[in-house]
Amino acid sequence: MKKILVLSLIAMISFSASSQAKWENLFNGKNLKNWTKLNGAAEYKIVDGAIVGVSKMNTPNTFLATKKTYGDFILEFEFKTDHASVNSGVQFRSLSLPEYNNGRVHGYQFEIDASKRAWTGGIYDEARRGWLYDLTQYPEAQKAFKLGEWNTARIEAIGNSIRTWVNDIPCSNILDELTPSGLIALQVHAIGNAKDEGNTISWRNIRILTSGLEQERRSEAAAAPQKNCIPNTISDREKAEGWTLLWDGKTTDGWRGARLKEFPQKGWVVDNGILKVLKSDGGESTNGGDIVTVKKYKNFELLVDFKITKGANSGVKYFVDTELNQGAGSSIGCEFQILDDKEHPDAKLGVAGNRQLGALYDLIPTIPNKPYRNGFFNTARVVVRDNHVEHWLNGVKIVEYERNNQMWNALVAYSKYRVWTNFGNAATGHILLQDHGDEVWFQNIKIKELK
């Protein structure tokens, strides 16, 4: 009985705190008094107390934006569409500035995706960095949205923490500090097919809380898995999970030239939190040369964000032995290929695409239609557990193999690596970033050592 009384008291206190929250309605259900339309010419109208956006041909993305800007807040709203082709969203902490693409609305977007991809509740950086948090790896979140029904949404943007829920199912969870405040806006996406003209997306019961946020925010245990989007940092959650920075974003500590005792004096630069291998003649290790970790690794999970300049070639290697190949060319190891598949001729060489982006170079090709994002940073992930190895690109597994067996050795025997005894079977090795004479950018290089 005593336990029941205590629980009842806690519930009453919790309800009392919640009931005192000072929510503000952003839409009065009658008119668009505090809103303004930006960028496009799609229609917004009010039907039965809801804002209804109507798709229109021959117009760019259209945004119905608040006249006021917001920093830290909890935003809740309901949304609905009956059309599986609708792609929409709700902007938050977004900007429209004359100096940025003539006022193009840009910034964080709560995705509304009625297609089979089902990324509703993901976070997209509109007209800027692209996807920050998609739902590829989270099937429960992909099931949250209900087509043809009213769905509830919640966005918590407090400090550098941004988290989302759809129908109380956790969908996204990022740390990011690029834009601390901005507009809230309802998006009607541009369409390219006339049959989609007239499709609608509706919003209602739009309310925001800007004070007492710590009392109202949900626990981290009730949120989706976290992704740290602040470049070259380790969050408390990542630290607890065992992650460390392999590159600190400022110095060259922990790295050296593959054939040097120190970091190369040319060919590589640290530029505003980005590690860049510079353009030279397109050859292997003919400028600054490859760089490797001072430390060797055995079992690990490696994350590397990379951005490819036009026509560029590079790679991330592991199980690297810098004592091999003292002649011309790159140091020897298994390679996650980094390549502009459309512009670099190496993409057409090899066998069945095994020299293309994400491949285990010259050995195993990737899956068809890999999720590469042209013009943006992409995330390479390499997972090694003894002889089992996986390549991932932007949250999708694209290569998987076993080494130290007869099949592996036969595969190597028909590759360019056949001249290196026992290639790919070493228990440990350095991690390498390749100088292939083209400019490629790296950041957020992190590693978690596995048992």
Secondary structure, DSSP 8 states (H G I E B T S, - for coil): -HHHHHHHHHHHHHHHHHHT--EEES--SS--TTEEEESS--EEEEETTEEEEE--TT---EEEEESS-BSSEEEEEEEE-S-TT-EEEEEEEEE--TTTGGG--EEEEEEEE-STT--TT-EEEETTTEEEE--TT-HHHHTS--TTS-EEEEEEEETTEEEEEETTEEEEEEE--S-S-BEEEEEE---S-GGGTT-EEEEEEEEEE-SSHHHHS--GGGS---EE-STT---HHHHHHTEEESS-SSS-TTEEETTSSS--SSSEEEETTEEEE--SSS-TTSSS--EEESS-BSSEEEEEEEEE-TT-EEEEEEEEETTS--SSS--EEEEEEEE-TTT-GGGGSSSTTTTSTTSBTTTB---TT----TTS-EEEEEEEETTEEEEEETTEEEEEEE-SSHHHHHHHHTSGGGGSTTTT--S-BEEEE---SS-EEEEEEEEEE--
